[in-house]
């Protein structure tokens, strides 16, 4: 009987580990790339004031770029599939934005969003400089989809509102595509020090390091 109980305990332990692994695999992990820069989760800048319980971890993405450098955050492969933005029209995108603190330049921090339409590829530059609402503690929120007041985005080199971009992209049958860029959070103006939090892209948002920092975008604590 004792051997049997030990066997059951071992099986339960394996199942517990497996369930944790499955839960982790069901949440998309961010990847980072950098050149003459550093990027990663840090407590140095604290958390943005938004998000409530979903963001109560005192962490944000710290991006420090030396002259000529830059860094970006993105998802790819199975993680990108979970995000669920590839293949959508702009009208179908429900969450796209981030909180930021620190450096604020004309082109960074920004999300670059790539689409493919009937006339080829396009890149939408969603810069916090042209779309932000200050909150507190030096933080500001850039909500590119829902801000209907003073938010401006760029389609290639042309400025417009998100609503106008949706209309134009719809007429051109554009969908988010892996070529030219899918989506990237980018800071490529330097020297600069930037903190980013509540990075929200369609199905998910990232509020901290690890699985607990990956939050369903419809949970109420995201942009």
C-alpha positions as CSV (number, residue, x, y, z in Angstrom):
1,X,0.0,0.0,0.0
2,X,2.8,2.4,0.9
3,X,4.4,1.8,-2.6
4,X,1.1,2.6,-4.2
5,X,0.7,5.8,-2.3
6,X,4.2,6.9,-3.2
7,X,3.3,6.1,-6.8
8,X,0.2,8.3,-6.7
9,X,2.2,11.1,-5.1
10,X,4.8,10.9,-7.8
11,X,2.1,11.0,-10.5
12,X,0.4,14.0,-8.9
13,X,3.7,15.8,-8.7
14,X,4.3,15.2,-12.4
15,X,0.8,16.4,-13.3
16,X,1.3,19.6,-11.2
17,X,4.5,20.3,-13.1
18,X,2.8,19.6,-16.4
19,X,-0.1,21.9,-15.6
20,X,2.3,24.7,-14.8
21,X,4.1,24.1,-18.1
22,X,0.9,24.1,-20.0
23,X,-0.2,27.4,-18.3
24,X,3.1,29.0,-19.2
25,X,2.9,27.8,-22.8
26,X,-0.6,29.4,-23.1
27,X,0.8,32.9,-22.4
28,X,3.0,34.6,-25.0
29,X,6.5,35.5,-23.9
30,X,8.1,38.7,-25.0
31,X,11.5,38.5,-26.9
32,X,14.0,41.4,-26.8
33,X,16.6,42.5,-29.3
34,X,19.1,45.2,-28.9
35,X,22.1,47.0,-30.4
36,X,24.3,49.2,-28.3
37,X,21.5,49.2,-25.7
38,X,20.0,47.2,-22.8
39,X,16.4,46.1,-22.4
40,X,14.7,44.0,-19.8
41,X,12.3,44.0,-16.9
42,X,13.4,46.1,-13.9
43,X,12.1,47.6,-10.7
44,X,14.2,50.7,-11.2
45,X,11.4,52.7,-12.9
46,X,8.6,51.1,-10.9
47,X,5.2,50.4,-12.4
48,X,2.8,52.7,-14.2
49,X,-0.3,53.7,-12.1
50,X,-2.7,52.0,-14.4
51,X,-3.9,48.4,-14.3
52,X,-4.8,48.0,-10.7
53,X,-4.2,44.5,-9.3
54,X,-3.1,43.3,-12.7
55,X,-0.1,45.6,-12.6
56,X,0.8,45.6,-8.9
57,X,4.3,44.4,-9.2
58,X,6.6,47.5,-9.3
59,X,8.1,46.4,-12.6
60,X,8.5,47.9,-16.1
61,X,10.6,47.3,-19.2
62,X,13.8,49.4,-18.9
63,X,15.3,50.4,-22.2
64,X,18.6,52.2,-22.2
65,X,20.1,53.1,-25.6
66,X,23.5,54.6,-26.1
67,X,24.2,56.9,-29.0
68,X,23.5,55.1,-32.2
69,X,21.8,52.2,-30.4
70,X,18.3,50.9,-30.0
71,X,16.2,48.0,-28.7
72,X,12.8,46.4,-29.3
73,X,10.3,44.0,-27.8
74,X,8.3,41.6,-29.9
75,X,6.8,38.1,-30.1
76,X,7.4,35.4,-32.7
77,X,6.4,31.8,-33.5
78,X,4.0,30.2,-31.1
79,X,4.0,33.3,-28.9
80,X,3.0,35.5,-31.9
81,X,0.2,33.1,-32.7
82,X,-1.2,33.5,-29.1
83,X,-1.1,37.3,-29.5
84,X,-3.6,37.0,-32.3
85,X,-2.9,40.2,-34.2
86,X,-1.4,38.7,-37.4
87,X,-4.0,38.5,-40.2
88,X,-6.3,41.1,-38.6
89,X,-7.6,44.3,-40.3
90,X,-7.0,47.5,-38.4
91,X,-10.7,47.6,-37.6
92,X,-10.4,44.2,-35.9
93,X,-7.6,45.3,-33.5
94,X,-9.1,45.9,-30.0
95,X,-6.0,46.5,-27.9
96,X,-2.8,48.4,-29.0
97,X,-0.9,50.7,-26.7
98,X,1.5,51.1,-23.7
99,X,2.4,53.2,-20.8
100,X,5.8,54.9,-20.9
101,X,8.0,57.2,-18.8
102,X,11.3,58.9,-19.5
103,X,12.5,59.6,-23.0
104,X,9.8,60.9,-25.4
105,X,11.0,61.7,-28.9
106,X,9.1,62.1,-32.2
107,X,9.6,58.5,-33.1
108,X,10.2,56.7,-29.9
109,X,9.0,54.9,-27.9
110,X,6.6,53.6,-30.6
111,X,4.9,50.5,-31.9
112,X,5.7,49.7,-35.6
113,X,2.9,47.8,-37.2
114,X,3.3,46.2,-40.6
115,X,0.5,45.4,-43.0
116,X,0.0,43.9,-46.4
117,X,-2.7,45.2,-48.8
118,X,-3.6,45.2,-52.4
119,X,-0.9,47.8,-53.2
120,X,1.8,46.1,-51.2
121,X,3.2,46.6,-47.7
122,X,2.8,49.5,-45.3
123,X,4.2,50.4,-41.9
124,X,2.2,52.3,-39.2
125,X,4.3,54.2,-36.8
126,X,2.4,54.5,-33.5
127,X,4.6,57.0,-31.5
128,X,3.9,58.0,-27.9
129,X,4.9,61.5,-28.8
130,X,1.8,62.0,-30.9
131,X,-0.6,60.0,-28.7
132,X,-0.3,60.2,-25.0
133,X,-2.3,61.2,-21.9
134,X,-0.2,62.0,-18.8
135,X,-1.2,60.2,-15.7
136,X,1.1,60.5,-12.6
137,X,4.7,60.0,-11.5
138,X,5.9,60.9,-15.0
139,X,3.9,58.2,-16.7
140,X,1.7,58.6,-19.7
141,X,-0.7,56.3,-21.5
142,X,-0.6,55.8,-25.3
143,X,-3.9,54.1,-26.4
144,X,-3.8,54.1,-30.2
145,X,-7.1,52.3,-30.7
146,X,-9.4,54.0,-28.2
147,X,-8.1,57.6,-27.9
148,X,-10.4,59.6,-30.2
149,X,-9.3,63.1,-29.0
150,X,-5.8,64.1,-30.1
151,X,-4.1,60.8,-31.1
152,X,-2.2,60.9,-34.4
153,X,-0.5,57.9,-36.1
154,X,1.6,57.7,-39.2
155,X,0.9,55.5,-42.2
156,X,4.3,55.3,-43.8
157,X,5.1,59.1,-43.7
158,X,1.5,60.4,-43.6
159,X,-0.1,61.5,-40.3
160,X,-3.7,60.7,-39.6
161,X,-6.1,59.6,-36.9
162,X,-6.5,56.0,-36.1
163,X,-10.1,56.1,-37.5
164,X,-8.8,57.5,-40.8
165,X,-6.1,54.7,-40.8
166,X,-8.8,52.1,-40.3
167,X,-10.8,53.4,-43.2
168,X,-7.8,53.7,-45.5
169,X,-6.5,50.3,-44.6
170,X,-9.9,48.8,-45.1
171,X,-10.2,50.2,-48.6
172,X,-6.8,48.7,-49.4
173,X,-7.7,45.3,-47.9
174,X,-4.7,45.5,-45.5
175,X,-4.1,42.9,-42.8
176,X,-1.3,42.8,-40.2
177,X,1.5,40.7,-41.7
178,X,4.9,39.3,-40.6
179,X,6.4,41.1,-43.6
180,X,7.4,43.9,-43.3
181,X,7.3,43.9,-39.5
182,X,4.2,42.4,-37.8
183,X,4.5,44.4,-34.6
184,X,7.4,45.7,-32.6
185,X,7.8,48.0,-29.6
186,X,10.9,50.1,-30.5
187,X,13.1,52.7,-29.0
188,X,15.7,53.6,-31.6
189,X,16.4,57.3,-30.7
190,X,19.4,57.7,-28.4
191,X,21.0,58.4,-26.1
192,X,17.8,57.7,-24.1
193,X,16.4,56.0,-21.1
194,X,12.8,54.8,-21.3
195,X,10.4,52.7,-19.2
196,X,7.4,50.9,-20.7
197,X,4.6,49.1,-18.9
198,X,1.2,47.6,-19.7
199,X,2.3,46.9,-23.3
200,X,-1.0,45.7,-24.8
201,X,-1.2,44.0,-28.2
202,X,-4.6,42.5,-29.1
203,X,-5.2,39.4,-26.8
204,X,-2.5,40.1,-24.2
205,X,-0.6,42.7,-22.2
206,X,2.7,42.5,-20.4
207,X,3.0,44.1,-16.9
208,X,6.0,42.3,-15.4
209,X,8.5,39.5,-15.7
210,X,7.4,35.9,-15.7
211,X,4.1,34.2,-16.3
212,X,2.2,36.3,-13.7
213,X,3.2,39.4,-15.6
214,X,1.4,38.3,-18.8
215,X,-2.2,39.3,-18.5
216,X,-5.3,38.7,-20.7
217,X,-6.0,42.0,-22.5
218,X,-9.7,41.8,-21.7
219,X,-9.1,41.4,-17.9
220,X,-9.7,45.1,-17.3
221,X,-6.2,46.0,-16.3
222,X,-4.8,46.6,-19.8
223,X,-4.9,49.3,-22.4
